[in-house]
């Protein structure tokens, strides 16, 4: 039956959800269909993936149960939609008693197309794949979410940058099946989600754990290394362990040890979660890590919405397993999902993550000094010494104060502790006590209130927290607002801004990208994204964004200040000085801009003027964190 033709014939004058026009069909499964659609409400009418979930119910009570479950799951998927290697969930809606998820399209190909029994991968290739995948999965686990169906067909190699994109989470299968069988939630039975060969025994029994996902990643690594599909590998009859070493006799003992622990028969013997597995991988001998073929860095500014064509049905080797087993009620770390038929592979956005980067190692010319910032953490900065002519320009760059906002937050341009203060927002695939507490306290999130009004109220509350520097409180409120109304660029920017303050630049970039997708001429979002790139030590990219922001708003003082810092980090002190001069002229009472101006003058060896600039900063703010130290060192340079 040509469902697309039937679908189009009955819906020619009415876009789905009032905005999505179906273009073509991607796949079909037991619970619905997947389409490419055009968003009629956005400029340029960008394409997206539209997944239809068909509830197999007819009575009003069951339909209401299905609707409540669908909304709950969709909100979780929104909250998990900010990682650069997980497609975004753009919208969810109901149309004619059928449920739909609108998701980002990704251009690329499935990892399964790269795995060949005749061409095993090299050890560096396997390590690079494992690192790329585990970095995404580590964040997913930090959110208290288990993927449940990691396999090559659910990993997309993005054409843009060759990064691995994680798709088709078990959460959607859970929605589909419980919609199809609403009584399932009232029994003490669970149905395991997973794929034969990649699914460990405890998951088959209906109790998936974080280490179940680790097992799947390990099996993919073994498949790449050996060319042998996991279903063709046999188990040791005594221990149950997978016997694979004889197919990869050339593998180093260190990598083999990591893989073996990832795929242990007993989940208690595996790495606890993806973070632990990633740490083990990163502790491999240096000679194994030096020649890794890492993909190029993701460039959010060039991200496009595109598509990968999925297969309409899995191969025999990749059948999705669905087996009913009695099990105890799910816990926070053991959500169970349900599926009775294979799902079509499509580029769905269902979970997000961002892995905090480790702090940059200090060099011999660096010392750790306390900096008065929002976290009172110690950051490594370059020490200025009067004996080295090569030090001043470089070292001043370490002590530049890059004021991110109108609130007093100072951070160092290069040696910022990217790994510190990582905030894990717990997201469960069930109604969340945390979210309930927040919404009950606000009095806005009830079933009788219009979602747009809820989103507006949540956005106001989030902004209030952000303006008071309460970023931990602001972040989940922004996420809830986005879950209710995803087309608010202000909410995405507020989330980006707050994530920057929490030292999570990669997540901040993803949030700012969403703000800019909705409003490309959003100077605050360009500026915030630039600040995140500065934290990632990408001054060239950040400079471009500051220039874009200033083209839109030539009097954007914060952008002038950050532009100056980026220029100094690029060893362009004369241009940096001009930028700081502009910042001080626009806002003469801003101590940060005067202190940074002093840093630029130091770089130009104009020490007397640098001292005056630092003194101006101290007149405005006597407790300025770096101005006094730089003034003192400048005085030493000229013998005062």
C-alpha positions as CSV (number, residue, x, y, z in Angstrom):
1,X,0.0,0.0,0.0
2,X,1.4,3.4,-0.9
3,X,0.7,5.2,2.4
4,X,2.4,8.4,1.2
5,X,0.0,8.7,-1.8
6,X,-3.0,8.0,0.5
7,X,-1.6,10.5,3.0
8,X,-1.1,13.2,0.5
9,X,-4.5,12.7,-1.2
10,X,-6.3,13.3,2.1
11,X,-4.1,16.1,3.4
12,X,-3.3,18.3,0.4
13,X,-4.8,21.5,1.8
14,X,-3.9,21.0,5.5
15,X,-0.3,20.8,6.6
16,X,0.3,18.6,9.5
17,X,0.2,20.5,12.8
18,X,-0.7,23.5,10.7
19,X,2.9,23.9,9.5
20,X,4.5,20.7,8.1
21,X,4.0,19.7,4.5
22,X,5.0,16.1,3.7
23,X,7.5,15.7,0.9
24,X,8.4,12.0,0.8
25,X,8.3,8.9,2.9
26,X,11.4,7.5,4.6
27,X,10.3,4.4,6.3
28,X,7.4,2.5,7.9
29,X,7.2,0.4,11.1
30,X,4.7,-1.2,13.3
31,X,3.7,2.0,15.1
32,X,3.8,4.6,12.3
33,X,5.7,6.1,9.5
34,X,8.6,8.5,8.9
35,X,8.6,11.3,6.4
36,X,10.6,14.2,5.1
37,X,8.6,17.3,5.6
38,X,8.9,21.0,4.9
39,X,8.4,23.5,7.8
40,X,6.0,26.1,6.2
41,X,6.4,28.5,9.2
42,X,10.2,29.1,9.1
43,X,12.0,31.3,6.6
44,X,13.2,29.3,3.6
45,X,10.9,26.4,4.6
46,X,13.6,24.1,5.9
47,X,13.2,20.3,5.7
48,X,12.9,18.1,8.7
49,X,12.1,14.5,9.6
50,X,8.6,13.9,10.7
51,X,7.9,10.7,12.7
52,X,4.3,9.6,13.1
53,X,3.3,7.5,16.1
54,X,0.0,5.8,15.6
55,X,-1.9,5.0,18.8
56,X,-3.7,1.7,18.5
57,X,-6.5,2.8,20.8
58,X,-10.0,4.1,20.4
59,X,-11.5,4.8,23.8
60,X,-11.1,8.3,25.3
61,X,-9.4,7.1,28.5
62,X,-6.7,5.2,26.6
63,X,-6.1,8.1,24.2
64,X,-5.7,10.5,27.1
65,X,-3.2,8.1,28.6
66,X,-1.3,7.9,25.3
67,X,-1.4,11.7,25.0
68,X,0.0,12.2,28.5
69,X,2.8,9.7,27.9
70,X,3.7,11.3,24.6
71,X,3.9,14.8,26.1
72,X,6.1,13.5,28.9
73,X,8.5,11.8,26.6
74,X,8.6,14.7,24.2
75,X,9.6,17.1,26.9
76,X,12.5,14.8,27.9
77,X,13.6,14.7,24.3
78,X,13.6,18.5,24.0
79,X,15.7,18.7,27.1
80,X,18.2,16.3,25.6
81,X,18.4,18.1,22.3
82,X,21.4,20.5,22.6
83,X,24.3,18.3,21.9
84,X,26.1,18.8,18.6
85,X,26.2,15.1,17.9
86,X,22.5,14.3,18.6
87,X,19.9,15.7,16.2
88,X,17.4,18.2,17.7
89,X,13.8,17.5,18.4
90,X,12.1,20.5,16.8
91,X,8.5,20.1,17.7
92,X,5.9,17.6,18.9
93,X,2.2,17.8,18.2
94,X,-1.0,15.8,17.8
95,X,-3.0,15.8,14.6
96,X,-6.2,13.9,14.1
97,X,-5.5,11.7,17.2
98,X,-2.1,10.8,15.8
99,X,1.2,11.9,17.4
100,X,4.1,13.4,15.5
101,X,7.8,14.3,16.3
102,X,9.5,16.9,14.0
103,X,13.2,16.3,14.1
104,X,16.4,17.6,12.5
105,X,17.6,16.1,9.3
106,X,21.2,14.9,9.1
107,X,23.2,14.4,6.0
108,X,25.5,11.4,6.1
109,X,25.5,7.6,6.1
110,X,25.0,4.9,8.6
111,X,28.1,3.5,10.3
112,X,26.9,0.0,9.2
113,X,27.9,1.0,5.6
114,X,31.6,1.4,6.8
115,X,31.8,-2.0,8.5
116,X,33.0,-4.8,6.2
117,X,34.0,-8.3,6.9
118,X,36.8,-8.0,4.3
119,X,38.2,-4.7,5.6
120,X,38.8,-4.7,9.3
121,X,39.7,-1.3,10.8
122,X,43.1,-0.3,12.1
123,X,43.6,0.1,15.8
124,X,43.8,4.0,15.6
125,X,40.6,4.1,13.6
126,X,38.8,2.0,16.2
127,X,40.1,4.1,19.1
128,X,38.9,7.3,17.4
129,X,35.5,5.8,16.8
130,X,35.2,4.7,20.4
131,X,36.2,8.1,21.7
132,X,33.8,9.9,19.5
133,X,30.9,7.7,20.4
134,X,31.7,7.5,24.2
135,X,31.9,11.3,24.5
136,X,28.3,11.6,23.3
137,X,27.1,8.6,25.4
138,X,28.9,9.9,28.5
139,X,26.6,12.9,28.6
140,X,23.5,10.8,27.8
141,X,24.4,8.7,30.9
142,X,25.0,11.9,32.9
143,X,21.4,12.8,32.2
144,X,20.3,9.4,33.8
145,X,19.2,8.1,30.4
146,X,20.0,4.8,28.8
147,X,20.0,4.6,25.0
148,X,19.1,0.9,24.8
149,X,19.6,0.4,21.1
150,X,23.2,1.4,20.1
151,X,24.1,-0.4,16.9
152,X,25.8,0.7,13.6
153,X,22.5,1.4,12.0
154,X,21.7,4.0,14.7
155,X,25.0,5.8,14.3
156,X,25.3,8.3,11.4
157,X,28.6,9.5,10.1
158,X,27.7,13.2,9.4
159,X,29.0,14.3,6.1
160,X,29.7,17.8,7.4
161,X,32.5,16.9,9.7
162,X,32.7,13.0,9.9
163,X,31.5,13.0,13.5
164,X,29.3,10.2,14.8
165,X,25.7,11.2,15.3
166,X,23.6,9.2,17.8
167,X,20.0,8.5,16.8
168,X,16.9,6.4,17.4
169,X,16.8,6.2,21.1
170,X,14.8,3.6,23.0
171,X,12.7,6.3,24.5
172,X,10.7,6.7,21.2
173,X,10.2,2.9,21.1
174,X,8.8,3.1,24.6
175,X,6.4,5.8,23.6
176,X,5.3,3.9,20.5
177,X,4.7,0.6,22.3
178,X,2.9,2.0,25.3
179,X,0.7,4.0,23.0
180,X,0.0,0.8,21.1
181,X,-0.5,-1.1,24.3
182,X,-1.7,1.4,27.0
183,X,-2.4,-1.4,29.4
184,X,1.3,-2.2,29.5
185,X,1.9,0.5,32.1
186,X,-0.5,-1.2,34.5
187,X,1.2,-4.5,34.5
188,X,4.5,-5.8,36.1
189,X,5.9,-6.7,32.7
190,X,8.5,-5.0,30.6
191,X,9.6,-5.5,27.0
192,X,13.2,-5.3,26.2
193,X,14.5,-3.0,23.5
194,X,17.7,-3.7,21.7
195,X,19.4,-5.5,18.8
196,X,20.7,-9.1,18.8
197,X,24.5,-9.1,19.1
198,X,24.7,-5.7,20.7
199,X,22.4,-6.3,23.6
200,X,23.8,-7.9,26.8
201,X,21.9,-10.5,28.8
202,X,20.5,-8.2,31.5
203,X,19.0,-5.9,28.9
204,X,17.4,-9.0,27.2
205,X,15.9,-9.7,30.6
206,X,14.3,-6.3,30.8
207,X,16.7,-4.5,33.1
208,X,19.0,-2.3,31.0
209,X,21.8,-0.4,32.8
210,X,24.3,2.2,31.8
211,X,26.8,-0.6,31.3
212,X,24.4,-2.2,28.8
213,X,25.1,0.7,26.5
214,X,28.8,0.3,27.2
215,X,28.5,-3.3,26.1
216,X,27.0,-2.3,22.8
217,X,29.8,0.3,22.1
218,X,32.4,-2.4,22.9
219,X,30.8,-4.8,20.5
220,X,30.8,-2.2,17.8
221,X,34.5,-1.6,18.4
222,X,35.2,-5.4,18.2
223,X,33.2,-5.6,15.0
224,X,35.2,-2.8,13.4
225,X,38.5,-4.3,14.6
226,X,37.7,-7.9,13.4
227,X,35.2,-7.5,10.6
228,X,33.0,-10.1,12.4
229,X,29.4,-9.3,13.2
230,X,28.6,-9.7,16.9
231,X,26.0,-12.4,16.2
232,X,28.7,-14.5,14.6
233,X,31.0,-14.4,17.7
234,X,30.6,-17.3,20.1
235,X,30.6,-17.3,23.9
236,X,32.9,-19.2,26.2
237,X,30.6,-22.1,27.4
238,X,32.1,-21.8,30.9
239,X,32.2,-18.0,31.5
240,X,29.8,-16.6,28.9
241,X,32.5,-14.2,27.7
242,X,32.7,-13.3,24.0
243,X,35.5,-15.0,22.2
244,X,37.0,-12.5,19.7
245,X,40.7,-12.2,20.3
246,X,41.6,-14.9,17.8
247,X,40.1,-12.7,15.0
248,X,42.3,-9.7,16.0
249,X,45.7,-11.1,17.0
250,X,47.4,-7.9,16.0
251,X,45.5,-5.7,18.5
252,X,47.5,-4.3,21.4
253,X,47.0,-5.8,24.8
254,X,46.0,-2.4,26.2
255,X,43.1,-1.8,23.8
256,X,42.1,-5.4,24.0
257,X,41.9,-5.1,27.8
258,X,39.6,-2.1,27.5
259,X,37.3,-3.8,25.0
260,X,37.1,-6.9,27.1
261,X,36.0,-5.0,30.1
262,X,33.4,-3.2,28.0
263,X,31.8,-6.5,27.0
264,X,32.0,-8.5,30.1
265,X,29.2,-11.0,30.6
266,X,28.4,-9.7,34.1
267,X,27.4,-6.1,34.0
268,X,29.1,-5.6,37.4
269,X,32.4,-6.4,35.8
270,X,32.0,-3.8,33.0
271,X,32.8,-0.1,33.2
272,X,30.0,1.5,35.2
273,X,29.0,3.9,32.5
274,X,30.4,5.6,29.3
275,X,32.4,8.2,31.3
276,X,34.4,5.4,33.0
277,X,34.9,3.6,29.7
278,X,36.0,6.9,28.1
279,X,38.5,7.5,30.9
280,X,40.0,4.1,30.4
281,X,40.3,4.7,26.6
282,X,42.0,8.0,27.2
283,X,44.5,6.4,29.5
284,X,45.8,4.1,26.8
285,X,49.6,4.5,26.1
286,X,50.6,7.7,24.4
287,X,51.8,5.9,21.3
288,X,48.3,4.5,20.6
289,X,46.7,8.0,20.9
290,X,49.2,10.1,19.1
291,X,48.2,9.1,15.6
292,X,44.4,9.0,16.0
293,X,42.5,10.0,12.9
294,X,40.2,12.4,14.7
295,X,37.5,14.0,12.6
296,X,37.7,17.7,12.1
297,X,36.2,20.0,14.8
298,X,32.5,20.6,14.6
299,X,31.8,24.0,13.2
300,X,28.4,25.1,14.5
301,X,28.3,28.2,12.3
302,X,28.3,26.0,9.2
303,X,25.8,23.4,10.4
304,X,23.1,22.7,8.0
305,X,19.8,20.8,8.1
306,X,20.0,17.8,5.8
307,X,19.0,14.1,5.6
308,X,20.4,10.7,5.6
309,X,18.3,8.1,3.9
310,X,17.5,5.3,6.3
311,X,16.6,1.8,5.4
312,X,13.0,1.0,5.6
313,X,13.7,-2.3,7.5
314,X,16.6,-3.7,9.3
315,X,18.7,-6.4,7.9
316,X,18.6,-9.9,9.3
317,X,21.8,-9.3,11.2
318,X,20.4,-6.2,12.8
319,X,16.9,-7.2,13.9
320,X,15.5,-5.3,16.8
321,X,14.7,-7.8,19.6
322,X,11.5,-7.5,21.6
323,X,11.0,-10.1,24.3
324,X,8.5,-9.8,27.1
325,X,9.9,-10.6,30.6
326,X,8.6,-10.1,34.1
327,X,10.6,-7.5,35.9
328,X,10.4,-5.2,38.9
329,X,9.1,-1.6,38.4
330,X,11.6,0.6,36.6
331,X,13.9,2.7,38.7
332,X,15.6,6.0,37.9
333,X,18.6,4.2,36.4
334,X,16.6,1.3,34.9
335,X,14.0,2.7,32.6
336,X,12.5,0.1,30.4
337,X,11.1,0.6,26.9
338,X,8.8,-1.4,24.8
339,X,8.7,-2.5,21.2
340,X,7.2,-5.4,19.4
341,X,8.5,-4.7,15.9
342,X,11.7,-3.3,14.3
343,X,11.7,0.5,14.0
344,X,12.7,2.3,10.8
345,X,16.1,4.0,11.1
346,X,15.8,7.7,10.8
347,X,17.7,10.8,12.0
348,X,15.7,11.4,15.2
349,X,16.8,13.8,17.9
350,X,16.1,12.1,21.2
351,X,18.9,12.8,23.6
352,X,21.7,15.3,24.1
353,X,25.0,15.6,25.8
354,X,28.1,17.6,26.0
355,X,31.3,16.3,27.6
356,X,33.2,18.7,29.8
357,X,36.7,19.2,28.5
358,X,39.6,18.6,30.9
359,X,41.5,21.7,32.1
360,X,44.4,22.7,29.9
361,X,47.7,21.6,31.4
362,X,49.8,24.5,32.7
363,X,53.2,25.1,31.2
364,X,56.3,25.8,33.2
365,X,55.7,29.5,32.9
366,X,52.3,29.2,34.6
367,X,51.1,29.3,38.1
368,X,47.7,28.7,39.7
369,X,46.3,31.8,41.3
370,X,42.9,32.5,42.8
371,X,40.6,34.5,40.5
372,X,37.5,36.3,41.8
373,X,34.9,34.8,39.5
374,X,31.5,33.3,40.0
375,X,32.8,29.9,41.2
376,X,35.8,31.1,43.2
377,X,37.8,28.3,41.5
378,X,41.5,28.6,40.8
379,X,42.5,29.0,37.2
380,X,45.9,28.7,35.6
381,X,47.3,31.9,34.3
382,X,50.6,33.0,32.8
383,X,52.9,34.7,35.2
384,X,54.4,38.0,34.0
385,X,58.1,38.1,34.5
386,X,60.3,41.1,33.8
387,X,63.2,39.0,32.6
388,X,61.6,37.5,29.5
389,X,61.0,39.6,26.5
390,X,58.8,36.9,24.9
391,X,56.5,36.6,27.9
392,X,54.5,39.8,28.2
393,X,52.3,39.5,25.1
394,X,51.5,35.9,25.7
395,X,51.1,36.2,29.4
396,X,48.9,39.2,29.3
397,X,46.6,37.2,27.1
398,X,46.2,34.9,30.1
399,X,45.2,37.7,32.4
400,X,42.7,39.5,30.2
401,X,39.3,39.8,31.8
402,X,36.7,38.9,29.3
403,X,33.5,40.2,30.8
404,X,30.8,37.9,29.5
405,X,27.8,39.9,30.6
406,X,26.7,43.0,32.4
407,X,27.0,41.0,35.6
408,X,30.4,40.7,37.1
409,X,31.9,37.5,35.8
410,X,35.5,37.5,34.9
411,X,37.3,34.7,33.1
412,X,40.7,34.0,31.6
413,X,40.9,33.9,27.8
414,X,43.0,30.8,27.4
415,X,43.6,28.8,30.6
416,X,40.0,28.4,31.7
417,X,39.1,25.3,33.5
418,X,36.7,23.8,31.0
419,X,36.2,20.7,33.1
420,X,35.1,22.5,36.3
421,X,31.6,22.9,37.5
422,X,30.0,20.5,35.1
423,X,26.3,20.6,35.8
424,X,24.4,17.4,35.2
425,X,20.7,18.0,34.8
426,X,19.0,14.7,35.6
427,X,16.5,13.7,33.0
428,X,14.5,10.6,33.5
429,X,12.3,8.9,30.9
430,X,9.3,9.3,33.3
431,X,7.7,12.2,35.1
432,X,10.5,13.9,37.1
433,X,10.2,14.9,40.7
434,X,12.6,17.8,40.1
435,X,10.6,19.1,37.2
436,X,7.4,18.6,39.1
437,X,8.8,20.6,42.1
438,X,9.8,23.4,39.8
439,X,6.6,23.6,38.0
440,X,4.5,23.3,41.1
441,X,6.4,26.1,42.7
442,X,5.9,28.3,39.8
443,X,2.3,27.5,39.5
444,X,2.3,27.6,35.7
445,X,2.7,24.1,34.5
446,X,-0.7,22.5,34.7
447,X,-2.7,20.6,32.2
448,X,-5.3,23.4,32.2
449,X,-2.9,26.2,31.2
450,X,-2.0,27.0,27.6
451,X,1.5,25.7,26.8
452,X,2.5,29.0,25.3
453,X,1.6,30.8,28.5
454,X,3.5,28.3,30.5
455,X,6.5,28.7,28.3
456,X,6.3,32.5,28.6
457,X,6.1,32.3,32.4
458,X,9.0,29.8,32.6
459,X,11.1,32.1,30.4
460,X,10.4,35.1,32.7
461,X,11.4,33.0,35.7
462,X,14.6,31.8,34.0
463,X,15.5,35.3,33.0
464,X,15.1,36.5,36.6
465,X,17.4,33.7,37.8
466,X,20.0,34.5,35.2
467,X,20.0,38.2,36.0
468,X,20.6,37.2,39.6
469,X,23.5,35.0,38.5
470,X,21.5,31.9,39.6
471,X,22.5,29.9,36.5
472,X,21.9,26.4,38.0
473,X,18.3,27.4,38.6
474,X,18.0,29.2,35.3
475,X,19.1,26.3,33.1
476,X,16.3,23.8,33.8
477,X,13.7,26.6,33.5
478,X,15.0,27.5,30.1
479,X,14.9,23.9,29.1
480,X,11.3,23.5,30.3
481,X,10.3,26.7,28.4
482,X,12.0,25.3,25.2
483,X,10.2,21.9,25.7
484,X,6.9,23.7,25.7
485,X,7.7,26.2,22.9
486,X,10.8,25.5,20.9
487,X,10.6,28.5,18.6
488,X,11.6,31.1,21.2
489,X,15.1,32.4,20.3
490,X,15.3,34.3,23.6
491,X,15.0,31.0,25.6
492,X,17.7,29.3,23.6
493,X,20.0,32.4,24.0
494,X,19.3,32.5,27.8
495,X,20.2,28.8,28.0
496,X,23.4,29.5,26.0
497,X,24.3,32.4,28.2
498,X,23.8,30.3,31.4
499,X,25.7,27.3,30.1
500,X,28.6,29.6,29.3
501,X,28.7,30.7,32.9
502,X,28.7,27.1,34.0
503,X,31.8,26.4,32.0
504,X,30.0,24.3,29.4
505,X,30.9,25.9,26.1
506,X,30.0,23.1,23.8
507,X,26.5,22.9,25.1
508,X,26.3,26.7,25.0
509,X,27.3,26.7,21.3
510,X,24.5,24.2,20.6
511,X,22.0,26.3,22.4
512,X,23.1,29.5,20.6
513,X,23.0,27.7,17.3
514,X,19.3,27.1,17.9
515,X,18.7,30.7,18.8
516,X,20.5,31.8,15.6
517,X,18.5,29.3,13.5
518,X,15.4,31.1,14.6
519,X,16.9,34.6,14.4
520,X,20.2,34.8,12.4
521,X,20.5,38.5,13.2
522,X,20.6,38.0,17.0
523,X,23.7,39.9,18.2
524,X,23.5,38.6,21.8
525,X,23.5,35.0,20.5
526,X,26.4,35.7,18.2
527,X,28.3,37.3,21.1
528,X,27.5,34.4,23.5
529,X,28.5,31.8,20.9
530,X,31.8,33.7,20.4
531,X,32.5,33.7,24.1
532,X,31.9,29.9,24.2
533,X,34.4,29.6,21.3
534,X,36.9,31.6,23.3
535,X,36.6,29.2,26.1
536,X,37.4,26.4,23.6
537,X,40.5,28.4,22.5
538,X,39.1,29.3,19.0
539,X,39.8,33.0,18.8
540,X,39.6,33.1,15.0
541,X,36.1,31.7,15.0
542,X,35.0,33.9,17.9
543,X,36.4,37.0,16.2
544,X,34.2,36.4,13.2
545,X,31.1,36.2,15.4
546,X,32.0,39.4,17.3
547,X,32.3,41.2,13.9
548,X,28.9,39.9,12.9
549,X,27.4,41.0,16.1
550,X,29.0,44.5,15.7
551,X,27.7,44.7,12.1
552,X,24.2,44.3,13.5
553,X,24.8,46.6,16.5
554,X,27.8,48.8,16.2
555,X,27.5,50.0,19.8
556,X,27.5,46.6,21.4
557,X,30.1,47.3,24.0
558,X,30.5,43.7,25.3
559,X,31.2,42.6,21.7
560,X,33.9,45.3,21.3
561,X,35.5,44.1,24.6
562,X,35.5,40.4,23.6
563,X,36.7,41.3,20.1
564,X,39.7,43.0,21.7
565,X,40.5,39.9,23.8
566,X,40.2,37.6,20.7
567,X,42.6,39.9,18.8
568,X,45.1,39.9,21.6
569,X,44.9,36.1,21.7
570,X,45.7,36.2,18.0
571,X,48.7,38.4,18.7
572,X,47.2,41.5,17.1
573,X,47.6,44.0,20.0
574,X,47.3,47.2,18.0
575,X,43.8,46.1,16.7
576,X,42.9,44.9,20.2
577,X,43.8,48.3,21.6
578,X,41.4,49.9,19.1
579,X,38.6,47.6,20.2
580,X,39.2,48.3,23.9
581,X,39.3,52.1,23.1
582,X,35.9,51.7,21.5
583,X,34.6,49.8,24.5
584,X,35.8,52.4,27.0
585,X,34.3,55.2,24.9
586,X,30.9,53.5,24.8
587,X,31.0,52.6,28.5
588,X,33.5,54.8,30.4
589,X,32.7,53.3,33.8
590,X,33.4,49.7,32.9
591,X,36.5,48.5,34.8
592,X,37.0,45.4,32.7
593,X,37.4,47.3,29.5
594,X,40.0,49.6,31.1
595,X,41.9,46.6,32.5
596,X,41.9,44.9,29.1
597,X,43.0,48.1,27.5
598,X,45.9,48.1,29.9
599,X,46.7,44.5,28.8
600,X,46.8,45.6,25.2
601,X,49.1,48.5,26.0
602,X,51.3,46.1,28.0
603,X,51.6,43.9,24.9
604,X,52.7,47.0,22.9
605,X,55.3,47.6,25.7
606,X,53.7,51.0,26.4
607,X,54.0,50.4,30.1
608,X,53.3,53.9,31.4
609,X,50.0,54.1,29.5
610,X,49.2,50.6,30.7
611,X,49.6,51.7,34.3
612,X,47.2,54.6,33.7
613,X,44.7,52.3,32.2
614,X,44.9,49.9,35.1
615,X,44.6,52.8,37.6
616,X,41.5,53.9,35.8
617,X,40.1,50.3,36.2
618,X,40.9,50.4,39.9
619,X,39.3,53.8,40.4
620,X,36.1,52.3,39.1
621,X,36.5,49.0,40.9
622,X,39.1,49.0,43.7
623,X,38.7,45.2,44.0
624,X,39.2,44.4,40.4
625,X,40.8,40.9,40.3
626,X,43.7,41.5,37.9
627,X,44.2,45.3,37.4
628,X,46.3,45.8,40.5
629,X,48.6,42.9,39.8
630,X,49.2,44.0,36.2
631,X,49.8,47.6,37.3
632,X,52.4,46.4,39.8
633,X,54.2,44.3,37.2
634,X,54.0,47.2,34.7
635,X,55.7,49.4,37.3
636,X,58.4,46.8,37.7
637,X,59.0,46.9,34.0
638,X,59.8,50.6,34.1
639,X,61.6,50.5,37.4
640,X,59.0,52.3,39.5
